[in-house]
Amino acid sequence: MAQIGKTATRNARSVRPGAAQMTQFLEALAESSNVAASARAAGVTGNAMYRERRRNAGFAARWQEALCEGFARLEAELLSEALVAPSGNVKDATLKSRAQKYRLGLALLAAHRAAVRGAKLPGGSGAAALGSAKERLRAKLYAMHAQMEAEAAAEADQDDGA
C-alpha cells in the first residue's frame, strides 16, 4: 500500500502545467504577486510552477514580468491608501499607526522587489550575508524593526517639540 502512495506522489511531481494553466498563473501573479495563490487559481501546485520556471527560460522571463507588474500594482494600492485623507475625527495614534503600516508595506515591497531582481539589499554584506536564508531574513527584520523604532522616536520628539 505504501507503494501506491509513492507512485501517486511521483506522478503528481512529474505533471507539468499546460499552456493555459501557465497563462492563468501568470495573470493571477500579475494581479497579486502571490505565487501560492496564483498556482491555486491555475489549478496546479506552487512546486510545479517553480519547477517549470527552472525548466523553461521563456516562462521564467514571463514570470519575472508578471511579478514586477504585481509589485507595481501592490505599490500603487498602498500609495493610494496612504494618500487618502482621513475623514472625521481620527486620533493621532491611529494616523501614526496607519502611516507606519504603509511605510513598512512599501519597505517590504522594495526589499522583495530588489531581491527578485537580484539587486544587493542594504545591509546585505557582512556576517549576516554569509549565514543561512533564515539568519539573513532575521537580520533584515531586526534592522527594519530598529529603523521603525527610530522613526517612531523621531516623530514622538517632533510632536513633543511642537
MIDOSE-1310 file (N, C-alpha, C; in nm, 2 decimals, decimal comma, always signed):
residues 162
maqi	+0,08/-0,12/+0,00/+0,00/+0,00/+0,00/+0,09/+0,13/+0,00; +0,20/+0,12/+0,06/+0,29/+0,23/+0,06/+0,34/+0,26/-0,08; +0,35/+0,16/-0,16/+0,40/+0,18/-0,30/+0,30/+0,27/-0,37; +0,17/+0,25/-0,35/+0,07/+0,33/-0,42/+0,08/+0,48/-0,39
gkta	+0,10/+0,51/-0,26/+0,12/+0,65/-0,22/+0,24/+0,71/-0,29; +0,35/+0,63/-0,29/+0,48/+0,68/-0,35/+0,46/+0,71/-0,50; +0,39/+0,61/-0,57/+0,36/+0,63/-0,71/+0,27/+0,75/-0,74; +0,17/+0,77/-0,66/+0,09/+0,89/-0,67/+0,16/+1,02/-0,65
trna	+0,25/+1,02/-0,55/+0,33/+1,14/-0,53/+0,43/+1,16/-0,65; +0,49/+1,05/-0,70/+0,58/+1,07/-0,81/+0,51/+1,12/-0,93; +0,38/+1,07/-0,96/+0,31/+1,11/-1,07/+0,27/+1,26/-1,06; +0,23/+1,30/-0,94/+0,19/+1,44/-0,91/+0,31/+1,53/-0,94
rsvr	+0,43/+1,49/-0,91/+0,55/+1,57/-0,92/+0,59/+1,58/-1,07; +0,56/+1,48/-1,15/+0,60/+1,47/-1,29/+0,51/+1,55/-1,38; +0,39/+1,58/-1,33/+0,29/+1,66/-1,41/+0,34/+1,80/-1,43; +0,35/+1,83/-1,56/+0,38/+1,97/-1,60/+0,26/+2,05/-1,63
pgaa	+0,26/+2,18/-1,59/+0,14/+2,26/-1,62/+0,13/+2,28/-1,77; +0,01/+2,29/-1,81/-0,02/+2,32/-1,95/-0,01/+2,47/-1,98; -0,02/+2,50/-2,11/-0,01/+2,64/-2,15/-0,12/+2,73/-2,09; -0,24/+2,67/-2,09/-0,35/+2,75/-2,03/-0,33/+2,77/-1,88
qmtq	-0,28/+2,67/-1,81/-0,25/+2,69/-1,67/-0,14/+2,79/-1,65; -0,04/+2,78/-1,73/+0,07/+2,88/-1,71/+0,02/+3,02/-1,73; -0,06/+3,04/-1,84/-0,12/+3,17/-1,86/-0,20/+3,22/-1,75; -0,29/+3,13/-1,70/-0,37/+3,17/-1,59/-0,29/+3,20/-1,46
flea	-0,19/+3,13/-1,44/-0,10/+3,15/-1,33/-0,03/+3,29/-1,34; +0,02/+3,32/-1,46/+0,09/+3,45/-1,48/-0,01/+3,57/-1,46; -0,13/+3,55/-1,51/-0,23/+3,66/-1,49/-0,26/+3,68/-1,35; -0,28/+3,58/-1,27/-0,30/+3,59/-1,13/-0,18/+3,65/-1,06
laes	-0,06/+3,61/-1,10/+0,06/+3,66/-1,04/+0,08/+3,81/-1,06; +0,04/+3,85/-1,18/+0,05/+3,99/-1,21/-0,05/+4,08/-1,13; -0,16/+4,01/-1,08/-0,25/+4,08/-1,00/-0,21/+4,09/-0,85; -0,14/+3,98/-0,81/-0,12/+3,97/-0,66/+0,02/+3,96/-0,62
snva	+0,11/+3,92/-0,70/+0,25/+3,88/-0,67/+0,26/+3,77/-0,57; +0,15/+3,69/-0,56/+0,15/+3,58/-0,46/+0,15/+3,45/-0,54; +0,26/+3,38/-0,53/+0,29/+3,26/-0,61/+0,19/+3,15/-0,57; +0,17/+3,12/-0,44/+0,09/+3,01/-0,39/-0,06/+3,04/-0,44
asar	-0,11/+3,16/-0,42/-0,25/+3,19/-0,46/-0,26/+3,18/-0,61; -0,16/+3,22/-0,68/-0,17/+3,22/-0,83/-0,17/+3,07/-0,88; -0,09/+2,99/-0,82/-0,09/+2,85/-0,85/-0,22/+2,78/-0,82; -0,28/+2,81/-0,71/-0,42/+2,76/-0,68/-0,52/+2,80/-0,78
aagv	-0,51/+2,93/-0,82/-0,60/+2,98/-0,92/-0,59/+2,91/-1,05; -0,47/+2,87/-1,08/-0,45/+2,79/-1,21/-0,47/+2,64/-1,19; -0,50/+2,60/-1,07/-0,53/+2,46/-1,05/-0,40/+2,37/-1,05; -0,29/+2,42/-1,01/-0,16/+2,35/-1,00/-0,10/+2,38/-0,87
tgna	+0,01/+2,30/-0,84/+0,08/+2,33/-0,72/+0,19/+2,44/-0,74; +0,22/+2,51/-0,64/+0,33/+2,60/-0,65/+0,46/+2,54/-0,69; +0,49/+2,42/-0,63/+0,61/+2,35/-0,67/+0,62/+2,32/-0,82; +0,50/+2,28/-0,88/+0,50/+2,25/-1,02/+0,54/+2,38/-1,10
myre	+0,49/+2,49/-1,05/+0,52/+2,62/-1,12/+0,67/+2,66/-1,11; +0,72/+2,64/-0,99/+0,87/+2,67/-0,97/+0,95/+2,57/-1,05; +0,91/+2,44/-1,06/+0,99/+2,35/-1,15/+0,98/+2,40/-1,29; +0,86/+2,44/-1,34/+0,85/+2,48/-1,48/+0,94/+2,61/-1,50
rrrn	+0,94/+2,69/-1,40/+1,03/+2,81/-1,42/+1,17/+2,78/-1,43; +1,22/+2,68/-1,36/+1,36/+2,63/-1,37/+1,38/+2,57/-1,51; +1,28/+2,49/-1,56/+1,30/+2,42/-1,69/+1,28/+2,51/-1,81; +1,20/+2,61/-1,80/+1,16/+2,69/-1,92/+1,20/+2,83/-1,91
agfa	+1,30/+2,87/-1,98/+1,35/+3,01/-1,97/+1,25/+3,11/-2,01; +1,17/+3,08/-2,12/+1,07/+3,17/-2,16/+0,96/+3,20/-2,05; +0,92/+3,09/-1,99/+0,82/+3,10/-1,88/+0,88/+3,18/-1,76; +1,01/+3,16/-1,74/+1,08/+3,23/-1,63/+1,08/+3,38/-1,66
arwq	+1,10/+3,42/-1,78/+1,10/+3,56/-1,82/+0,96/+3,62/-1,80; +0,86/+3,54/-1,85/+0,72/+3,59/-1,83/+0,68/+3,60/-1,68; +0,73/+3,51/-1,60/+0,71/+3,51/-1,46/+0,76/+3,64/-1,40; +0,89/+3,67/-1,44/+0,95/+3,79/-1,39/+0,87/+3,92/-1,42
ealc	+0,82/+3,92/-1,55/+0,74/+4,04/-1,59/+0,61/+4,05/-1,51; +0,55/+3,93/-1,49/+0,42/+3,93/-1,41/+0,45/+3,97/-1,27; +0,56/+3,92/-1,21/+0,59/+3,96/-1,07/+0,61/+4,11/-1,06; +0,69/+4,16/-1,15/+0,71/+4,31/-1,15/+0,58/+4,39/-1,16
egfa	+0,49/+4,34/-1,25/+0,36/+4,41/-1,26/+0,28/+4,40/-1,13; +0,29/+4,28/-1,07/+0,22/+4,26/-0,94/+0,27/+4,36/-0,84; +0,41/+4,37/-0,83/+0,47/+4,46/-0,74/+0,42/+4,61/-0,76; +0,42/+4,64/-0,89/+0,37/+4,78/-0,92/+0,23/+4,80/-0,88
rlea	+0,15/+4,70/-0,90/+0,00/+4,71/-0,85/-0,01/+4,73/-0,70; +0,07/+4,64/-0,63/+0,06/+4,64/-0,49/+0,11/+4,78/-0,43; +0,22/+4,83/-0,49/+0,27/+4,95/-0,45/+0,17/+5,07/-0,48; +0,11/+5,06/-0,59/+0,01/+5,17/-0,62/-0,11/+5,16/-0,52
ells	-0,15/+5,04/-0,49/-0,26/+5,03/-0,39/-0,22/+5,08/-0,26; -0,10/+5,05/-0,21/-0,05/+5,10/-0,08/-0,04/+5,25/-0,08; +0,01/+5,31/-0,19/+0,03/+5,45/-0,20/-0,11/+5,52/-0,21; -0,20/+5,46/-0,28/-0,34/+5,53/-0,29/-0,41/+5,53/-0,15
ealv	-0,39/+5,42/-0,08/-0,45/+5,41/+0,05/-0,38/+5,51/+0,15; -0,25/+5,52/+0,14/-0,17/+5,61/+0,22/-0,21/+5,76/+0,20; -0,24/+5,79/+0,07/-0,27/+5,93/+0,04/-0,41/+5,97/+0,06; -0,50/+5,88/+0,09/-0,64/+5,92/+0,12/-0,64/+6,00/+0,25
apsg	-0,70/+6,11/+0,24/-0,71/+6,20/+0,36/-0,81/+6,14/+0,46; -0,78/+6,13/+0,59/-0,87/+6,08/+0,68/-1,00/+6,16/+0,69; -1,11/+6,10/+0,71/-1,23/+6,17/+0,73/-1,28/+6,16/+0,87; -1,34/+6,27/+0,92/-1,39/+6,27/+1,05/-1,28/+6,29/+1,15
nvkd	-1,31/+6,26/+1,28/-1,22/+6,28/+1,39/-1,13/+6,15/+1,41; -1,01/+6,15/+1,36/-0,92/+6,04/+1,37/-0,81/+6,08/+1,47; -0,79/+5,99/+1,57/-0,68/+6,01/+1,67/-0,55/+6,01/+1,60; -0,45/+6,09/+1,66/-0,32/+6,09/+1,61/-0,25/+5,96/+1,62
atlk	-0,28/+5,88/+1,72/-0,22/+5,75/+1,73/-0,26/+5,66/+1,62; -0,39/+5,67/+1,58/-0,44/+5,59/+1,46/-0,37/+5,63/+1,33; -0,35/+5,76/+1,32/-0,28/+5,81/+1,20/-0,13/+5,77/+1,19; -0,07/+5,77/+1,31/+0,07/+5,73/+1,31/+0,08/+5,58/+1,29
sraq	-0,01/+5,50/+1,34/-0,01/+5,36/+1,32/-0,03/+5,33/+1,17; -0,12/+5,40/+1,11/-0,15/+5,38/+0,97/-0,03/+5,41/+0,88; +0,03/+5,53/+0,91/+0,15/+5,57/+0,84/+0,26/+5,47/+0,85; +0,28/+5,42/+0,97/+0,38/+5,32/+0,99/+0,35/+5,19/+0,91
kyrl	+0,23/+5,15/+0,91/+0,19/+5,03/+0,83/+0,22/+5,05/+0,68; +0,19/+5,16/+0,63/+0,22/+5,19/+0,49/+0,37/+5,19/+0,46; +0,44/+5,26/+0,55/+0,59/+5,26/+0,53/+0,65/+5,12/+0,53; +0,60/+5,04/+0,63/+0,65/+4,91/+0,64/+0,62/+4,83/+0,51
glal	+0,49/+4,84/+0,47/+0,45/+4,77/+0,35/+0,53/+4,81/+0,23; +0,56/+4,94/+0,21/+0,64/+4,98/+0,10/+0,78/+4,94/+0,11; +0,84/+4,94/+0,23/+0,97/+4,89/+0,25/+0,99/+4,74/+0,22; +0,89/+4,66/+0,26/+0,89/+4,52/+0,23/+0,88/+4,50/+0,08
laah	+0,79/+4,57/+0,02/+0,78/+4,56/-0,13/+0,91/+4,59/-0,20; +0,97/+4,70/-0,16/+1,10/+4,74/-0,22/+1,21/+4,64/-0,19; +1,21/+4,58/-0,07/+1,32/+4,48/-0,04/+1,29/+4,35/-0,12; +1,16/+4,31/-0,13/+1,13/+4,19/-0,21/+1,16/+4,21/-0,36
raav	+1,12/+4,33/-0,41/+1,15/+4,36/-0,55/+1,30/+4,36/-0,58; +1,38/+4,42/-0,49/+1,52/+4,42/-0,51/+1,58/+4,28/-0,51; +1,53/+4,19/-0,42/+1,57/+4,06/-0,41/+1,54/+3,98/-0,53; +1,42/+4,00/-0,58/+1,38/+3,92/-0,70/+1,46/+3,97/-0,82
rgak	+1,49/+4,09/-0,83/+1,57/+4,14/-0,94/+1,72/+4,12/-0,93; +1,76/+4,06/-0,81/+1,90/+4,03/-0,79/+1,98/+4,14/-0,75; +1,92/+4,25/-0,70/+1,99/+4,37/-0,66/+2,05/+4,34/-0,51; +2,15/+4,40/-0,48/+2,21/+4,39/-0,35/+2,13/+4,48/-0,25
lpgg	+2,08/+4,42/-0,15/+2,00/+4,49/-0,05/+2,09/+4,56/+0,05; +2,04/+4,68/+0,10/+2,11/+4,75/+0,20/+2,14/+4,66/+0,32; +2,26/+4,66/+0,37/+2,29/+4,57/+0,49/+2,31/+4,43/+0,45; +2,33/+4,40/+0,32/+2,34/+4,27/+0,27/+2,48/+4,21/+0,28
sgaa	+2,58/+4,30/+0,32/+2,72/+4,25/+0,34/+2,74/+4,22/+0,48; +2,86/+4,15/+0,50/+2,90/+4,12/+0,64/+2,86/+3,98/+0,68; +2,86/+3,95/+0,81/+2,84/+3,82/+0,86/+2,70/+3,77/+0,83; +2,60/+3,85/+0,83/+2,46/+3,80/+0,81/+2,45/+3,75/+0,67
algs	+2,52/+3,81/+0,57/+2,50/+3,77/+0,43/+2,56/+3,63/+0,41; +2,65/+3,59/+0,50/+2,72/+3,46/+0,49/+2,64/+3,35/+0,55; +2,54/+3,38/+0,63/+2,46/+3,28/+0,70/+2,35/+3,22/+0,62; +2,26/+3,14/+0,68/+2,15/+3,08/+0,61/+2,05/+3,19/+0,57
aker	+1,95/+3,15/+0,49/+1,85/+3,24/+0,45/+1,77/+3,28/+0,57; +1,75/+3,19/+0,67/+1,67/+3,23/+0,79/+1,75/+3,34/+0,87; +1,88/+3,32/+0,88/+1,96/+3,42/+0,95/+1,96/+3,56/+0,88; +1,97/+3,55/+0,75/+1,97/+3,68/+0,67/+1,83/+3,75/+0,69
lrak	+1,72/+3,67/+0,68/+1,59/+3,73/+0,70/+1,57/+3,79/+0,84; +1,62/+3,71/+0,94/+1,61/+3,76/+1,08/+1,69/+3,89/+1,09; +1,81/+3,90/+1,03/+1,89/+4,02/+1,04/+1,81/+4,14/+0,97; +1,75/+4,11/+0,86/+1,68/+4,22/+0,79/+1,56/+4,27/+0,87
lyam	+1,49/+4,17/+0,93/+1,37/+4,21/+1,01/+1,41/+4,29/+1,13; +1,52/+4,25/+1,20/+1,57/+4,33/+1,31/+1,61/+4,47/+1,27; +1,68/+4,48/+1,15/+1,72/+4,61/+1,10/+1,59/+4,70/+1,07; +1,49/+4,64/+1,01/+1,37/+4,71/+0,98/+1,30/+4,75/+1,11
haqm	+1,30/+4,67/+1,21/+1,23/+4,70/+1,33/+1,31/+4,81/+1,40; +1,44/+4,81/+1,40/+1,52/+4,92/+1,46/+1,49/+5,05/+1,39; +1,48/+5,05/+1,26/+1,45/+5,17/+1,18/+1,31/+5,22/+1,21; +1,22/+5,13/+1,23/+1,08/+5,18/+1,26/+1,08/+5,24/+1,40
eaea	+1,15/+5,18/+1,49/+1,15/+5,24/+1,63/+1,22/+5,37/+1,63; +1,33/+5,39/+1,55/+1,40/+5,52/+1,54/+1,30/+5,62/+1,48; +1,23/+5,58/+1,37/+1,14/+5,68/+1,31/+1,02/+5,72/+1,41; +0,97/+5,62/+1,48/+0,87/+5,65/+1,58/+0,92/+5,74/+1,69
aaea	+1,04/+5,72/+1,73/+1,10/+5,81/+1,84/+1,12/+5,95/+1,78; +1,17/+5,96/+1,66/+1,19/+6,09/+1,59/+1,05/+6,16/+1,58; +0,95/+6,09/+1,55/+0,81/+6,15/+1,54/+0,76/+6,20/+1,67; +0,79/+6,11/+1,77/+0,75/+6,15/+1,91/+0,82/+6,28/+1,96
dqdd	+0,95/+6,28/+1,92/+1,03/+6,40/+1,96/+0,98/+6,53/+1,89; +0,94/+6,51/+1,76/+0,88/+6,62/+1,69/+0,75/+6,67/+1,75; +0,66/+6,57/+1,79/+0,54/+6,61/+1,85/+0,56/+6,67/+1,98; +0,66/+6,63/+2,06/+0,68/+6,69/+2,19/+0,74/+6,83/+2,18
ga	+0,81/+6,85/+2,07/+0,87/+6,99/+2,05/+0,77/+7,08/+1,99; +0,66/+7,04/+1,93/+0,57/+7,12/+1,86/+0,47/+7,19/+1,96
